[in-house]
Amino acid sequence: MLIQPRSVKLTTRTGVEVRRTLPHRDLKMIGAWCFVDHFGPTEQTDGMVVAAHPHTGLQTATWLIEGAIEHRDSIGSVQIIKPGQLNLMTAGHGIAHSEISLTAAQQPGANLLHAVQLWIALPKEAIETAPDFEHQSNLPRFTIADGPSGSIATATVLAGEFMGHVAQTKTFSPLIGVEIRVRAGQTIEIPLNPAFEHGFMLVEGQIALSAPASGLNNTDIPVSGLEYLEKGPDSATLTAGTQDSIILLLGGKPFGEKILMWWNFIGRTHQDIAKAREEWNAALASRFPSFEDEIGGRIPAPDLPNVQLNAR
Ligand code: MN
């Protein structure tokens, strides 16, 4: 099933647009992955200015293809992320953070901004875990296949295990995240965990996906689009078109729990969400301590709808 991306304006100072594939009416999650935003590439490197806002019940993962973003949060983290690195923030009981992209003047080489932001739902037993932040700058990166003149495909493991390489990223349910780069005109076969469902999101270039067990035969994925595969297949074949191409592979054991996502919060009940909203808007320091950044201010939670929110 192909999920077409839709444009969404973020609540930022500059009205940045992202392409979102998850959540979608027809697909809520892939394993615990429950939110996929693709941004750029754009020369608008000052475009990502997101003031302090809260999260609960999830992890956020920021992955950069190009550019640089500075992250600050309410547990004291200050971290610049560069391409090839992962920022993983575990919200658990509650955290607040802000993000600002850096210009080439501030961070040499950051001429374009090209990023993916992902959310990972926490399972019930971890939903109240203490907030945490980790910066992974040494993720497993390896050659998937060689051709006559060198590597034709490489993988960087963001989370979980892929082809025997394990990322040290802290996760709370069985899942994988892998960035795969395939040289123009090349075809590679990759293994899949048949107990996992998977999504392939095209970040750049052209990729055709084959997985006969899922009925896919050289199916083109549009840029920012996500091809979803139910659990079952144990391999897939990727063929790059005339450009070097980048695809993000997300997978996981079907989550098996209903979740309630509203604004920046994940809970299980209306009460979970209403409480988090109220405590953020009241600036309750025991849950969402304040922190300094260059952006200033904070994004208030909107009004709750006039209906009972239910986990789905
Ligand atoms: Mn956020």
Residues whose N, C-alpha, C, O or C-beta is under 5 A from the ligand:
A	BS01	MN	none
